[in-house]
């Protein structure tokens, strides 16, 4: 499982996908979350504005599993 460090209280799913190299621009997030299977802590998620906090686990089909950690 890859760890993605954030230095804020939370990060949105759209910003997270960019940090995790799943997408190259923030504008792609809207379409990406609708088309790809994404789970946050085992629950299906399709809102790019979903707030992720440290210890959340994000699974992105085709990209793997990521854990949000604080830096």
N, C-alpha and C positions, 0 to 999 in steps of 0.2 A: 504494500500500500504506500503510495506516494504522499508525502506531507506537503501541504501548501501553507506557508506562513503568512499571517496578516498582522499588521501593526495597529489595527483599529479594533473597536469593540465587535464589529460584525462586517461582513462583506455580502453584497447581493450575489445571487446565483449567476447573473449575467457577467459581473466583474470577475467572479471566481473562474468561470469557464475560460475567460481570456488569460488569467494568471496560470491556469493549469494547461495552457496550450491546446485546448480543445477547439477554440476558435481563434481567428487572428485579429478580428475587430469587434468592438462592442456592438456594432450594428447587426452582426450576425446572430447575436444571442436570441433575439425575438423568434427567428425562424428555427434555430437550433433546438430550443427547448420544446418546440411543437413537434419537431420531426424525429428527435432522438429519444431513446429511453433513458431517463435520468431518475435516480432515486436518491433521496436524502434521508439518512437513517432508516433505510428499508422501505420508505414510503415513496410512491411515484410522485414526481414533481414536474410541473410545466410552467411555473411562474418565474420569470427571470428576475423579478424583484424580491424573491424569497430571501430573507436574511439568514445568513449562515454565521454561526459563532464557533469559537474553538471547540474541538472535540466532535463536531458534526462530521459524518462520513458521507461522502458523495460518490455514487457509482454512476459512471457514464458509459453506456454500451459502446464498445469499440475502443475506449480509451482507458478503462480500468477504474480502480477505486482510489479515492483521495481522502485524506483527513485534513480538516482545517486545524491549524495550530497557531498559537500566538507567538509572535517573534520576540 
